Amino acid sequence: MTSPQGPQGESPYRVGAEVTDNIIVTTGGDLDGYRVVSYLGIVRGIVVRSASLGQGIVGAFKSLGGGNIDEWSQVCEEARHEAYALMLEHARQLGADAVVAMRYDATEFMQGATEVLAYGTAVRISQREGR
């Protein structure tokens, strides 16, 4: 699967966006046009991240003024992307065609370090008849 193109041909996804090659991923419980043939189990990707020293210092100063802190947003985006990629690898190892009910979770692991978890249910699917 390739990323859809916007009006000028550019991808609407950010760098590191969650585009899949051959595994369908959805936050829903079912896939339109497909039926679940078998449930393979829960798949997950776990990453523990902290901001670099530079990101931490710049972010700390920016936090005094309020608003979005781009340096910390970047750390979060990279952690989610890595957790998602690890979840997809786990799904591939199980022979999945799709991951349904995909979710992210984040927990502060310790001061300044956060665990990011991407998880869902790996399934095998087939196209519904009549499609």
N, C-alpha and C positions, 0 to 999 in steps of 0.2 A: 504494500500500500504506500502510495506517495502522498505528500502533503498537498492539500488543495491550494489552488492559486487564487490570489486576489485579483482585483480589476486590472492592475498594471503588471500582472504576472508574478508579483512578489508573494512569498509565502506569508500567511497571516500569523504564523507561529513565531514565537521568540526563539532565539538561538538556544539550542538544548531542549526544544519542545518535545513533547511526548508523542512522536510519530512512530508507528509500528511498521515492521516489514511484512510479517505474515501472521501475526497473532492479533485478533480483534480484541480490543479492550473497551469495556463500557462500565459506567457506574450503575447502570440498570441491571435488573435481574434476568432479562431475556434479550434476545437478538432478533429483530424484525427479519423475517424471511428464513430464519434458521431454527432448528430445534436442537436441544441439548441431548446428545446421545449418551454421554457418560460424564460424571463428575469425578475429577481426578484428585481433588483436594485443595487445601488452602495453599496459595503461593505468596511469598513475601520477599521484600528486599529491605534491609535495615542498614542505615548509615548513621554514624554519630559524628556530628560536625561542630566546629567552633569557628568563630571569626579569626582571621589572621591578626597579628599584632597591629598592622596598619589599618585593617578594616575596623578593628576594635577601637582604636584611638579616634579615627575619623568619625565613626558611628557614635562614640560617646559624646564628642563635641556637638555633632548634629542633633543628638537627642535632647540637648539643652533647649534647642529652639522649637522642638516639636515637629510633627509632620512625618512624611515617609523618609526612611533612611536607606538610600539606595545601596550602600555598602552591605548592610545587613540583609536587605531583600535579595541581593545577589547570592549571599551565602545560603539563604533559604531555598532559592530557586535551584542552585546547584545540588543541594542535598536532596531535594525532591526528585530531580532528574536522575541522580545516581541511584536512589532507592527504587525508582520506577524501572530503570534498566536492569537492576538486580532481580526485581520481581519477574520481569519478562524472561530473563535467563532461567530462573527457577521454573517458569511455565514451559519453556522450551525443553528443559530436562525431563519434564513429565509427559511430553508429547502433546501439549495442549494446542487447540486451534483458537481458543479464546479465553479471556479472563473476564468474568462477570462480577458485578457488585464490588468493583475496585474502589478502594478508599486510601486516603493518606491519614496518618496520625503522627503527632509530634509530642514529645515529652522532654522536659528539661532533665537531662541525665545528671548533670552537676552544674555548679555555677559556671556559666559561659559555654556549656556544651549541651547540644540537643540531639536526641535520637529522633530520626525521621523514619517512619515505617510506611511502605506502600504494600498493600495486600489486597487479595481478592480470591475468587474461586476459579481454579483452572478447570476448563471443560473441553470436551470434544464435541463438535457440532456437525450437523449435516444440513443441507439446504432442504427447506420444506418442499413437498411435492406441489406441483402446480405453479411453480415460480420460474 
